[in-house]
Amino acid sequence: MDYKDLIKKVQIYSGFSDSESKDALDCLVETLAVRLSEPERLYFASYLPQELQDMALTVYPSQENTSKDILRQFMEFQNVQEVVAKKEILSAWRALKDVMSKVEIEHIRGLFANNLKHLLV
C-alpha cells in the first residue's frame, strides 16, 4: 500500500479531509517513531511506504518530544481538542495496522499500552 492509499484509509476511517488525514498519519508515525529504540524504529519503518519511512527514520528523540503524554503531545502538534486528537490517532492507527504484521501491531501496542491502550485497539 502506498502513502496516498494510507492517507485515503485514514480519511475513510475518520471522515477528515485529505489534508487532515495526511497530517494525522504523519503525526502518529513521528510520535510513535521517536519513542522507539533504534532497532524497533527500523523494524517499524520497514512496514511503511517510503515517505513515512523517511519520516520515521529522520525524527530523533528529545526530552521535549518523548516526555509528554502522547495524546497531549498530539493535541499540541495538531492544535486540536482531545476528542479530535483521539479520532485522528485511532484513524491513523487503523490505517497503519493495514500495512503492519500482526506481530508488529502487538509489539507497538505493548510498548504504548500504558499511554494509548484505549486508542491502539
Rosetta blueprint (number, residue, H / E / L):
1 M L
2 D L
3 Y H
4 K H
5 D H
6 L H
7 I H
8 K H
9 K H
10 V H
11 Q H
12 I H
13 Y H
14 S H
15 G L
16 F L
17 S L
18 D H
19 S H
20 E H
21 S H
22 K H
23 D H
24 A H
25 L H
26 D H
27 C H
28 L H
29 V H
30 E H
31 T H
32 L H
33 A H
34 V L
35 R L
36 L L
37 S L
38 E H
39 P H
40 E H
41 R H
42 L H
43 Y H
44 F H
45 A H
46 S H
47 Y L
48 L L
49 P L
50 Q H
51 E H
52 L H
53 Q H
54 D H
55 M H
56 A H
57 L H
58 T H
59 V L
60 Y L
61 P L
62 S L
63 Q H
64 E H
65 N H
66 T H
67 S H
68 K L
69 D L
70 I H
71 L H
72 R H
73 Q H
74 F H
75 M H
76 E H
77 F H
78 Q H
79 N L
80 V L
81 Q L
82 E H
83 V H
84 V H
85 A H
86 K H
87 K H
88 E H
89 I H
90 L H
91 S H
92 A H
93 W H
94 R H
95 A H
96 L H
97 K H
98 D L
99 V L
100 M L
101 S L
102 K H
103 V H
104 E H
105 I H
106 E H
107 H H
108 I H
109 R H
110 G H
111 L H
112 F L
113 A H
114 N H
115 N H
116 L H
117 K L
118 H L
119 L L
120 L L
121 V L
